[in-house]
Amino acid sequence: MLKCAALIMAGGRSQRMRSGGCKTHKALREIGGRSLIERNLDTLCCSGLRHVWVAVSTDEHELRFWVDTTGKAIASRSGARLEVLVEALPLGTIGSARCLADIAENIVVVNVDNLTGLDLTKFVAFHIGMNAALSIATHDELFRIPFGRVNTVGERVTEYHEKPNIPVTISSGTYVLHRRAMLMIPESARTDIPVLVQTLLEANEIVASYRHDAWWVDVNDELALARAEAVLELQQSLSSVRRQPLAG
C-alpha cells in the first residue's frame, strides 16, 4: 500500500464555466499559457507525490484524452505515474476518493478549479502528526456585507461600520484523507465533503483544520478566470523579486 498518493477532482461537468459560451471543460482552460489541470499536476509532482489519479466523468472525452496523453507525459518526466478514475455516475466532491482506499494510506485531494501556493509537504506532515482521518486546508477570505454593521452593548451603539469586509474562515478546497476517512465513503454513491465531515465527526474521528496564508484562487467562471490570470501574474512578479541577488 502506498504511503501517500494524490487525487485531482475533475469529475464535474463545468457548467458555470461553460455557461459563458466556451464548451471546453474548465480543467483544460488555460491561465498563463498552461491549463488548470496541468498546473495542479505540476504542483503535486513538485511536492514529491509520485502516484496521481484524476477523477473524470465518463462523458468528458477531451479531458480523458488529455490525461492519457499529455498528462501522462508530464507526470512521467517528473518520475510520477498518472491514472484516470472514470466516474460513470457523478460521485460528488469527494466520492471518488473511496476508490483509493485499498491503494494508499493517505491521499492528497485537490480540486482542479483551485490554484494555490499552499505547501503540500507541510500540509501532509501536519495531517500525519494530528493522526487525523481528514485534514482540511483553511484560510480567511474577506466578504463585504452590503449593509451598515452596528455593534451594541445593551441599547447603546458602540461602533458603526458601513459595508465592512468580514473575514470568514473557508475551505481552500484541498484535503488529506487517511484510509479511515476513505472507508467512510459509500462505494459508487455520490458523497460531498460536508456529508463526509459530518459522518467523521459523528464517529468521533479527528477532522483537522490546517490554517495557511498562502495565495488562493477559485476558478469556476469567466470572471474568475481573468482574476486568476492577475493573481498568477502578481505571484510570479513577487517570486521574481525574491530571486533577485542583493546589491553589493
C-alpha positions in Angstrom: 0.0 0.0 0.0 1.3 3.5 -0.9 2.1 5.8 2.0 0.6 8.8 0.2 -1.0 9.4 -3.2 -2.9 12.2 -4.8 -6.3 12.7 -6.4 -7.3 15.6 -8.7 -11.0 16.1 -8.6 -12.2 17.0 -12.2 -15.4 14.9 -12.3 -17.8 17.8 -12.6 -19.5 19.0 -15.8 -18.0 22.5 -15.6 -21.5 24.0 -16.1 -20.7 27.5 -14.7 -17.7 27.9 -16.8 -19.4 26.6 -19.9 -22.4 28.9 -19.4 -20.1 31.7 -20.7 -20.1 30.1 -24.2 -16.8 28.1 -24.1 -17.5 24.3 -24.4 -14.1 23.3 -23.1 -14.1 21.7 -19.6 -12.7 24.1 -17.1 -9.8 21.7 -16.3 -8.4 22.5 -19.8 -8.9 26.2 -19.6 -5.5 28.0 -19.6 -4.1 30.5 -17.3 -0.7 32.0 -18.2 -0.5 29.5 -21.1 -1.0 26.4 -19.0 -4.2 24.6 -18.2 -5.6 24.3 -14.7 -5.1 20.6 -14.7 -1.5 20.9 -15.8 -0.8 23.4 -13.1 -2.3 21.2 -10.4 -0.5 18.2 -11.7 2.8 20.1 -11.7 2.2 21.2 -8.1 1.6 17.6 -6.9 4.6 16.3 -8.7 6.8 19.1 -7.4 5.6 18.2 -3.9 7.1 14.7 -4.3 3.8 12.8 -4.9 4.6 10.0 -7.4 1.1 8.4 -7.8 -1.6 10.7 -9.0 -5.2 9.9 -10.1 -7.7 12.2 -11.9 -11.4 11.8 -11.4 -13.2 12.4 -14.7 -16.7 12.0 -15.9 -17.2 9.2 -18.4 -18.6 11.8 -20.9 -15.6 14.1 -20.8 -13.7 12.6 -23.7 -11.4 15.6 -24.4 -10.3 15.7 -20.7 -9.8 11.9 -20.6 -7.7 12.1 -23.8 -5.5 14.9 -22.3 -4.9 12.8 -19.2 -4.0 9.7 -21.2 -1.6 11.6 -23.5 -0.2 15.0 -22.4 -0.9 14.4 -18.7 0.9 11.1 -18.5 3.8 12.5 -20.4 4.1 15.4 -17.9 3.9 13.1 -15.0 6.5 10.7 -16.5 9.0 13.5 -16.8 8.7 14.0 -13.1 9.1 10.3 -12.3 5.3 10.1 -11.4 2.5 7.9 -12.6 -0.9 9.4 -13.7 -4.1 7.3 -13.9 -7.7 8.1 -14.7 -10.6 7.3 -12.3 -13.7 7.3 -14.5 -17.0 8.3 -12.9 -19.8 6.5 -14.7 -22.2 8.3 -12.4 -21.5 11.7 -10.6 -19.8 10.9 -7.3 -19.8 14.4 -5.8 -17.0 16.4 -4.4 -15.2 13.5 -2.6 -17.0 10.3 -3.6 -14.2 9.0 -6.0 -11.7 9.0 -3.1 -13.3 5.8 -2.0 -11.7 4.1 -5.0 -8.2 4.6 -3.5 -9.0 3.1 0.0 -7.1 -0.1 -0.9 -4.3 1.7 -2.7 -3.0 4.4 -0.4 -2.8 5.0 3.4 -3.3 8.8 2.8 -4.3 10.8 -0.2 -4.0 14.5 -1.0 -7.1 15.7 -2.8 -7.1 18.9 -4.8 -9.9 20.5 -6.9 -8.9 21.1 -10.5 -10.5 24.6 -10.4 -8.4 25.8 -7.4 -4.9 27.3 -7.7 -2.9 28.0 -4.5 0.6 28.4 -3.2 -0.2 26.1 -0.3 2.8 24.0 0.8 1.5 20.4 0.4 4.5 18.8 2.1 3.9 20.7 5.3 0.1 20.0 5.0 0.7 16.3 4.8 3.1 16.3 7.7 0.5 18.2 9.8 -2.2 15.7 8.9 0.0 12.7 9.9 1.1 14.5 13.1 -2.5 15.1 14.0 -3.4 11.4 13.3 -6.4 12.9 11.5 -8.9 11.0 9.5 -9.4 14.1 7.4 -7.5 17.4 7.3 -8.9 20.5 5.6 -6.7 23.3 4.3 -8.4 26.5 5.5 -7.8 30.3 5.2 -9.6 33.5 5.7 -11.5 35.3 2.9 -13.0 38.8 3.2 -16.6 39.2 2.3 -18.2 42.6 2.0 -21.6 42.9 3.5 -23.9 45.4 1.7 -25.3 47.0 4.9 -24.0 49.0 7.8 -22.8 46.8 10.7 -23.8 48.1 14.1 -22.2 46.9 17.4 -24.1 47.5 20.5 -23.9 47.0 24.3 -27.5 46.8 25.5 -29.3 49.7 23.9 -26.2 51.8 23.3 -24.3 51.8 19.9 -20.6 51.4 20.4 -19.5 51.1 16.7 -20.9 51.7 13.2 -19.1 50.3 10.2 -20.5 51.0 6.7 -20.4 47.9 4.4 -17.4 46.3 6.1 -15.3 43.5 4.9 -15.8 40.5 7.3 -13.2 37.7 7.4 -14.7 34.2 7.2 -12.7 31.0 7.5 -13.3 28.9 4.5 -12.1 25.6 3.0 -9.3 26.0 0.5 -10.6 23.0 -1.5 -7.6 20.9 -0.6 -7.7 17.9 1.7 -5.7 15.0 3.1 -7.7 11.8 3.8 -6.5 8.9 5.8 -7.7 5.5 4.8 -10.1 5.6 7.8 -11.9 8.5 6.1 -11.9 6.9 2.6 -13.6 3.8 4.1 -16.4 6.0 5.5 -17.4 7.0 1.9 -20.1 4.7 0.4 -19.0 2.9 -2.7 -20.3 4.0 -6.1 -22.5 6.7 -4.4 -22.5 10.5 -4.5 -20.7 11.9 -1.5 -19.9 15.6 -0.9 -17.4 16.9 1.6 -19.9 18.3 4.1 -21.5 14.8 4.4 -18.1 13.1 4.9 -17.2 15.7 7.6 -20.4 15.1 9.5 -20.0 11.3 9.2 -16.5 11.5 10.6 -17.5 13.8 13.4 -20.4 11.5 14.4 -17.9 8.7 14.5 -15.6 10.7 16.8 -12.9 10.8 14.2 -10.4 13.7 14.1 -11.2 16.3 11.4 -8.3 18.8 11.5 -8.0 22.4 10.1 -4.7 23.4 8.6 -4.7 27.1 8.6 -2.5 28.8 6.0 -1.9 32.3 4.5 -0.8 31.1 1.0 -2.4 32.7 -2.1 -5.5 31.0 -3.3 -8.0 31.5 -6.2 -11.1 29.6 -7.2 -11.6 29.4 -11.0 -15.2 28.4 -11.9 -16.4 31.1 -14.3 -15.1 33.5 -16.9 -14.7 36.4 -14.4 -12.7 34.1 -12.0 -10.5 33.1 -14.9 -9.5 36.7 -15.5 -8.9 37.2 -11.8 -6.7 34.1 -11.7 -4.6 35.5 -14.5 -4.0 38.6 -12.4 -3.3 36.7 -9.2 -0.8 34.4 -11.0 1.0 37.3 -12.7 1.3 39.0 -9.3 2.7 35.9 -7.7 5.2 35.4 -10.5 6.3 39.0 -10.1 6.8 38.6 -6.4 8.7 35.4 -6.9 11.0 37.1 -9.4 11.7 39.9 -6.9 12.6 37.4 -4.2 15.1 35.7 -6.6 16.9 39.0 -7.3 20.5 39.0 -5.9 21.3 41.5 -3.2 23.2 44.5 -4.4 26.9 44.5 -3.5 
